[in-house]
């Protein structure tokens, strides 16, 4: 068993999981800066379209 390959796979898998979860959370309005409420999202969308 190649322990280095397993360790590298585990590191890559963890990083991909974190990136995927961060992306999905961002779609729902959750970022590292805070949680955007649905009402705030709509207000920002309306401001951008003007």
N, C-alpha and C positions, 0 to 999 in steps of 0.2 A: 504494500500500500504506500503510495506516495503522499506523505503528509503535507508537503509543500503545495501540491496541487489542490488538496482538500482545503487547506487554509486560504489559498488564493481564491478558490471558488466561493468559500464562505464570505470572504470580504467583499467580493464583487456582488454576491447575492444580497448581502445586507445593504450595500450602497444603492443597488437598484431598487430594493424594497423601499428604502427611505425616500428616494427620488420619486417613485411612483405614488407613494402615499402623500408626499408634499404636493405633487401635481393635482391629485384628486381633491385634496383639501382646499387647494387654491381655487378650484372650480366651484367649490361651495362657499367661498368667501373667507376661508380660514388661512391666514398667512402668519409669518413670524412677527409681523407688526400688530396683529390682533385679529379679532373676528368681526367681519363686516355684516351687519344685519341686513336682512332682505330689503328693508325700506331704504337703507343707505345705498345698496347696490343700484336700486332703481333710480335714485336721485343722481348718482354718478353717471349712469347711462344716459339720462335725460340731459345732463349738462354737456356731455361729450357730443351729442347729436346736434346741439344748437350752434 
